[in-house]
């Protein structure tokens, strides 16, 4: 979490497994906005204030009891969210967004939006870019987040990436291998494939800094 608090300039807060992969699919499926919150209690408070909002998120990887959805992109990839507001809380990603408030601009990061994020940064031409890899629970490094940060950095420098090699590294690591473990039900194989669908979307997400802050979809031309 310290990395998020230290972020300045244009910050990309990265959570590939699975917060911002899920968020991208939700927005692609028509959601009006996603409001990230730091606590389960805050999410329920917002639901009490507006029964039409959809609650989505996890703790320790598992769907929060009483929420409409967990944190699985595979679960929601075909759900119609047209016009709805989603409130999302996760162990790492959404907390990172909230703690990165000293940055001038904040983009949620995942591989499904990787090149769109790069193009947005190129167009904005910020003096400072902060790449914040949230990792597992916001405390331990995770290869999928570290490698997306590397991917973005290399693309900004005009260098090529070997995404297939990155994908294989992630697949072999315990953070990727868990999605193929049939003995557990929290992480399904479909989540891995959804998260590794590089550049699936031609938009990035941006956090609108207001009260409450919320994510919107920013289409990237070309």
Buried (B, 14 or more C-beta within 10 A) or exposed (E): BEBBBBBBBBBBBBBBBBBBBBBBBBBBBEBBBBBBBBEBEBBBEBBEEEEEBBBBBBBEBEBBEEBBBBBBBBBBBEBEBEEBBBBBBBBBBBBBBBBBBBBBBBBBBBBBBBBBBBBBBEEEEBEEBBBBBBBBBBEEEBBBBBBBBBBBBBBBEEEEBEBEEBBEBBBEBEBBEBBEEEEEEBBBEBBBEBBBBBBBBBBBBBBEEEEEBBBBBBEBEE
